[in-house]
Amino acid sequence: MTADLFSQGRLHLFNYNVASLITTPLLVFFSISFPGNCAMSSSRCRRLEGKVAIVTAATKGIGLAIAERLLDEGASVVIGSRNQKNVDEAIKELHSKGLKNVAGLAGHIAKPEDQKKLVDFTLQKFGKIDILVNNHGINPAFGHILEVQDEVWDKLFEVNVKAGFQMSKLVHPHLIKQGGGSIIFNASYGGYKSPPGIAAYGVTKTALIGLTKAMANGLSKDNIRVNGIAPGVIKTKMSRALWDHEDGEKNVSEGQEIQLGRLGVPEECAGAVAFLVSEDASYITGEMIVIAGGVHARL
């Protein structure tokens, strides 16, 4: 019975008098679901109706999944990417799923002129901005941290940290016009753990965690919430070399002590973002949700 109650997504309280069976005469059962009953990849929830979002690096992987989820929940979305062909293909894919309120623009997220174009394009297309998802990130270096060349170090910070800071500054006045809004940073569990081989990348993600907290403190007076996600190993093109071979997923799960015994998928990151930018998270700011299957990334 309790399983059926949970599947209905309602709150119930039932009293059963079982005094003849046990000494305690009252059994209490609860069935609780979160507001909106928003299951992964579900169209039943419309928490973001009327909202306008920018999602950077949103033509594949986690970014595309985030764009799709926000659209599915009622938002209008502008996607950004470096390649116009990728933008066009992503929009076509979203349209094929019946998600029409989407537009996109190609540009380099680390170039201030392209950042401004993306913001201006969004305002021209949809008239306002409520949500910014800083999803972009690169990892051009692999090896010991002291072997990272200065120009690579600078590029990592320019794209992974500075660009999101600049985008947030650009949208800030437009969020104020709406009476508030949400900013999301896509960090990484590597920002807590700095895995060997990609430690420089991990340092930039640690910086993003700090930026999220600092910006949350600075923008709270404007009713702007700033949060982030810190994914573990998610099955995307960026991580394919780790898992796309025989026993690859099993080896990664065991090697990184992933408690759930599997890798994540982009839709699981998208669900967390949709929650964080919705009113269901209206009392949450300055937080990072680690999406890593139970990897012990922090206390």
C-alpha positions as CSV (number, residue, x, y, z in Angstrom):
1,M,0.0,0.0,0.0
2,T,2.7,2.5,0.9
3,A,4.5,2.0,-2.4
4,D,1.2,2.8,-4.2
5,L,0.8,5.9,-2.1
6,F,4.3,7.1,-3.0
7,S,3.6,6.5,-6.7
8,Q,0.6,8.8,-6.5
9,G,2.7,11.6,-5.4
10,R,0.4,12.7,-2.6
11,L,0.7,13.3,1.2
12,H,-1.3,10.9,3.3
13,L,-1.7,10.2,7.0
14,F,-3.3,6.9,7.9
15,N,-4.1,5.6,11.5
16,Y,-4.4,1.9,12.0
17,N,-5.7,0.6,15.4
18,V,-3.7,-2.6,15.9
19,A,-3.9,-2.7,19.7
20,S,-4.8,-6.4,19.5
21,L,-1.5,-7.1,17.8
22,I,1.0,-4.8,19.5
23,T,1.1,-2.7,22.6
24,T,1.4,0.6,20.7
25,P,-2.1,1.3,19.4
26,L,-1.2,3.7,16.6
27,L,0.7,3.3,13.4
28,V,1.4,6.3,11.3
29,F,2.4,6.2,7.6
30,F,3.6,9.1,5.5
31,S,3.8,9.4,1.8
32,I,5.6,12.5,0.7
33,S,6.7,13.9,-2.7
34,F,8.5,17.1,-3.6
35,P,6.4,20.0,-5.1
36,G,5.5,19.5,-8.7
37,N,6.4,15.8,-8.7
38,C,9.2,16.6,-11.2
39,A,10.7,13.3,-12.3
40,M,13.7,13.2,-14.5
41,S,12.9,14.0,-18.2
42,S,9.2,14.5,-17.2
43,S,6.9,17.1,-18.8
44,R,4.5,16.9,-15.8
45,C,6.3,19.8,-14.1
46,R,6.1,23.4,-15.3
47,R,8.0,25.3,-12.5
48,L,9.7,27.7,-15.0
49,E,6.7,28.9,-17.0
50,G,7.4,32.4,-18.3
51,K,11.1,32.4,-17.4
52,V,14.0,33.1,-19.8
53,A,17.3,31.4,-19.4
54,I,20.7,31.6,-21.0
55,V,22.7,28.3,-21.0
56,T,26.3,28.4,-22.2
57,A,28.1,25.5,-23.9
58,A,24.7,24.0,-24.5
59,T,24.8,22.0,-27.7
60,K,26.0,18.7,-26.3
61,G,26.2,16.7,-23.0
62,I,25.3,18.4,-19.8
63,G,24.6,21.8,-21.3
64,L,22.1,20.4,-23.9
65,A,20.4,18.3,-21.2
66,I,20.0,21.4,-19.0
67,A,18.6,23.4,-21.9
68,E,16.1,20.6,-22.7
69,R,15.0,20.3,-19.0
70,L,14.5,24.0,-18.6
71,L,12.5,24.1,-21.8
72,D,10.5,21.1,-20.7
73,E,9.6,23.0,-17.5
74,G,8.3,26.0,-19.4
75,A,11.3,28.3,-19.8
76,S,12.4,30.0,-23.0
77,V,16.1,29.2,-23.5
78,V,19.0,30.7,-25.5
79,I,21.9,28.3,-26.0
80,G,25.4,29.4,-26.7
81,S,28.3,27.5,-28.3
82,R,31.4,28.3,-30.3
83,N,30.2,26.6,-33.5
84,Q,27.1,27.7,-35.3
85,K,26.5,24.3,-36.9
86,N,26.4,22.7,-33.4
87,V,23.9,25.4,-32.3
88,D,21.7,24.8,-35.3
89,E,21.8,21.0,-34.8
90,A,21.0,21.3,-31.1
91,I,18.0,23.6,-31.8
92,K,16.8,21.1,-34.5
93,E,17.0,18.3,-32.0
94,L,15.1,20.3,-29.4
95,H,12.5,21.2,-31.9
96,S,12.0,17.6,-32.8
97,K,11.0,17.0,-29.2
98,G,8.4,19.7,-29.4
99,L,10.5,22.2,-27.5
100,K,10.0,25.4,-29.6
101,N,10.9,28.3,-27.3
102,V,14.6,28.0,-28.0
103,A,17.1,30.1,-29.9
104,G,20.9,30.1,-30.1
105,L,24.0,32.1,-31.0
106,A,27.6,31.1,-31.7
107,G,30.4,32.9,-30.1
108,H,33.5,32.4,-27.9
109,I,32.4,32.6,-24.3
110,A,35.8,34.1,-23.2
111,K,35.5,37.1,-25.6
112,P,33.7,40.0,-23.9
113,E,32.2,41.1,-27.3
114,D,30.7,37.7,-27.8
115,Q,29.4,37.6,-24.2
116,K,27.6,40.9,-24.8
117,K,26.2,39.6,-28.1
118,L,24.7,36.6,-26.3
119,V,23.0,38.8,-23.7
120,D,21.8,41.3,-26.3
121,F,20.5,38.4,-28.5
122,T,18.5,37.0,-25.6
123,L,16.9,40.3,-24.8
124,Q,16.1,40.9,-28.4
125,K,14.6,37.4,-28.8
126,F,12.7,37.1,-25.5
127,G,12.7,40.5,-23.8
128,K,14.2,39.7,-20.5
129,I,16.6,37.4,-18.6
130,D,15.7,35.4,-15.4
131,I,18.3,32.7,-15.3
132,L,22.0,32.3,-16.3
133,V,23.6,28.9,-16.4
134,N,27.4,29.1,-16.7
135,N,27.9,25.6,-18.1
136,H,31.1,26.2,-20.1
137,G,34.4,24.7,-19.3
138,I,37.6,23.3,-20.9
139,N,40.4,20.9,-19.9
140,P,43.3,21.1,-22.4
141,A,45.9,19.9,-19.9
142,F,46.6,16.4,-18.6
143,G,49.6,15.6,-16.4
144,H,51.4,16.8,-13.3
145,I,50.2,20.3,-12.2
146,L,53.8,21.7,-12.4
147,E,54.0,20.7,-16.0
148,V,51.1,22.9,-17.0
149,Q,52.4,25.7,-19.3
150,D,51.6,29.3,-18.3
151,E,49.5,29.9,-21.4
152,V,47.4,26.8,-20.7
153,W,47.0,27.9,-17.1
154,D,45.8,31.3,-18.2
155,K,43.4,29.8,-20.7
156,L,41.9,27.5,-18.1
157,F,41.2,30.4,-15.8
158,E,40.0,32.7,-18.6
159,V,37.4,30.2,-19.8
160,N,36.5,28.2,-16.7
161,V,36.4,31.1,-14.2
162,K,36.6,34.6,-15.7
163,A,34.1,34.1,-18.4
164,G,31.4,33.0,-16.0
165,F,32.2,36.0,-13.8
166,Q,31.9,38.3,-16.8
167,M,28.6,36.8,-17.9
168,S,27.2,37.1,-14.5
169,K,28.1,40.8,-14.4
170,L,26.4,41.3,-17.7
171,V,23.1,39.7,-16.7
172,H,23.1,41.2,-13.2
173,P,21.2,44.4,-14.1
174,H,18.7,42.5,-16.2
175,L,18.0,40.1,-13.3
176,I,17.4,43.1,-11.0
177,K,14.8,44.4,-13.5
178,Q,12.9,41.1,-13.0
179,G,13.0,41.5,-9.2
180,G,15.6,38.8,-8.9
181,G,16.7,35.6,-10.6
182,S,19.2,32.7,-10.5
183,I,22.8,32.2,-11.6
184,I,24.3,28.7,-11.8
185,F,27.9,27.6,-12.1
186,N,28.9,24.2,-13.3
187,A,31.9,23.3,-11.2
188,S,33.1,19.7,-10.6
189,Y,33.6,17.3,-7.7
190,G,37.2,17.7,-8.8
191,G,37.0,21.2,-7.3
192,Y,37.0,19.4,-3.9
193,K,39.3,16.5,-4.7
194,S,41.6,17.7,-7.5
195,P,42.1,14.3,-9.2
196,P,45.6,13.4,-10.4
197,G,46.3,14.3,-14.0
198,I,43.7,17.1,-14.1
199,A,44.7,19.0,-11.0
200,A,44.9,22.3,-12.9
201,Y,41.4,21.9,-14.1
202,G,40.4,21.0,-10.5
203,V,41.9,24.3,-9.3
204,T,39.7,26.3,-11.6
205,K,36.7,24.4,-10.3
206,T,37.7,25.1,-6.8
207,A,37.8,28.8,-7.8
208,L,34.2,28.4,-9.1
209,I,33.0,27.0,-5.8
210,G,34.5,30.1,-4.1
211,L,33.1,32.4,-6.7
212,T,29.6,30.9,-6.2
213,K,29.7,31.6,-2.5
214,A,31.1,35.1,-2.9
215,M,28.6,36.0,-5.6
216,A,25.8,34.6,-3.5
217,N,26.7,36.8,-0.7
218,G,27.1,39.9,-2.9
219,L,23.8,39.5,-4.8
220,S,21.5,38.3,-2.1
221,K,20.3,41.9,-1.5
222,D,19.1,41.9,-5.1
223,N,17.1,38.7,-4.6
224,I,19.4,36.9,-6.9
225,R,20.3,33.4,-5.8
226,V,23.7,31.9,-6.9
227,N,24.3,28.2,-6.7
228,G,26.1,25.5,-8.6
229,I,26.5,21.8,-9.4
230,A,29.6,19.7,-8.9
231,P,29.3,16.7,-11.2
232,G,31.5,13.6,-10.9
233,V,32.1,11.4,-13.9
234,I,29.2,12.0,-16.2
235,K,28.8,10.0,-19.4
236,T,29.6,12.7,-22.0
237,K,32.0,13.2,-24.8
238,M,34.5,15.0,-22.5
239,S,34.8,11.9,-20.3
240,R,34.4,9.2,-23.0
241,A,38.0,8.1,-22.8
242,L,37.5,7.1,-19.2
243,W,34.6,4.8,-19.7
244,D,34.0,3.9,-23.4
245,H,35.7,0.6,-23.5
246,E,35.3,-2.9,-22.0
247,D,34.7,-2.8,-18.3
248,G,35.4,1.0,-18.4
249,E,32.4,2.1,-16.4
250,K,33.0,-0.7,-13.8
251,N,36.7,0.2,-13.5
252,V,35.9,4.0,-13.1
253,S,33.2,3.2,-10.5
254,E,35.5,1.0,-8.5
255,G,38.6,3.2,-8.9
256,Q,36.8,6.3,-7.8
257,E,34.7,4.6,-5.1
258,I,31.4,5.6,-6.6
259,Q,29.0,4.3,-4.0
260,L,26.1,3.8,-6.5
261,G,28.3,1.7,-8.7
262,R,27.7,3.5,-12.0
263,L,28.4,6.7,-13.8
264,G,26.0,9.6,-14.0
265,V,24.1,10.8,-17.1
266,P,23.6,14.5,-18.2
267,E,19.9,14.4,-17.3
268,E,20.7,13.9,-13.7
269,C,22.7,17.1,-13.7
270,A,19.9,18.9,-15.6
271,G,17.4,17.9,-12.9
272,A,19.5,19.4,-10.2
273,V,19.8,22.7,-12.1
274,A,16.1,22.9,-12.8
275,F,15.5,22.5,-9.1
276,L,18.0,25.1,-8.1
277,V,16.6,27.8,-10.5
278,S,13.0,27.1,-9.5
279,E,11.0,28.4,-6.6
280,D,11.4,25.0,-4.9
281,A,14.9,26.2,-4.1
282,S,13.8,29.7,-3.1
283,Y,15.7,29.5,0.3
284,I,18.9,28.1,-1.2
285,T,21.9,30.2,-2.2
286,G,25.6,29.8,-2.1
287,E,25.4,26.1,-2.3
288,M,26.9,23.4,-4.5
289,I,25.1,20.1,-5.2
290,V,27.6,17.3,-5.7
291,I,26.3,14.9,-8.4
292,A,28.8,12.1,-8.1
293,G,27.1,8.9,-7.0
294,G,28.3,9.1,-3.5
295,V,32.0,9.8,-4.2
296,H,33.5,11.1,-0.9
297,A,34.4,14.5,-2.3
298,R,34.0,16.4,1.0
299,L,32.9,16.1,4.6
